[in-house]
C-alpha cells in the first residue's frame, strides 16, 4: 500500500508539526460531529474553505505557526479561510469569542477585558457589576472600592 503522507506531519526531529496539529484540530472542530467542540464550530455552521481541506494549501496561505501564536478568525461567525484567518496571541484570541460580553460607552464598544485595561478596574469587578445589573456608565466609571484589611 503506498504511503499517502505528504511528509509534513512531523518535524525533522520527529516531533509533531504544530502547524499541522492546528490544521487538523481546525478541521475536526468543523467537520467531525463527534468532536468535543463541534457544537461551537461545525454545529453552528462554521466551515473550512475547500482549499484548506489540504494541509499543503493551508500551510501555503498561513505559513508555519509562529511561536506563541494561535489561529484566529477575524469574524468569529465567519468560516476558516485565508481572508478571515490570522495568527494572534492567546490574549487577542480570547477576546474574539462568541461568549464575550461587549459594552458600549461614550460611543465605543469594547469587551469587558478591554474595558478593564482601559479603566484600570479589574475584570472580575466589572463582571460582578454586570451580574448585579448596574448600568454601563456606573460599571465603567465608579472607582473600585478599597478594601480595608482587619
Long-range contacts (C-beta under 8 A, 24 or more apart in sequence): 6-55, 6-56, 8-55, 8-56, 8-59, 18-64, 18-65, 19-58, 19-59, 19-62, 19-64, 19-65, 20-55, 22-65, 22-70, 22-71, 23-52, 23-55, 23-58, 23-59, 24-55, 26-52, 26-71, 26-80, 27-52, 27-53, 30-80, 40-98, 46-73, 46-77, 46-78, 46-79, 46-80, 47-79, 47-80, 48-79, 48-80, 48-81, 49-79, 49-80, 49-81, 49-82, 51-81, 51-82, 52-80, 52-81, 52-82, 62-87, 63-87, 72-96, 101-127, 101-130, 103-130, 103-136, 103-139, 103-140, 104-136, 105-136, 105-137, 105-140, 115-140
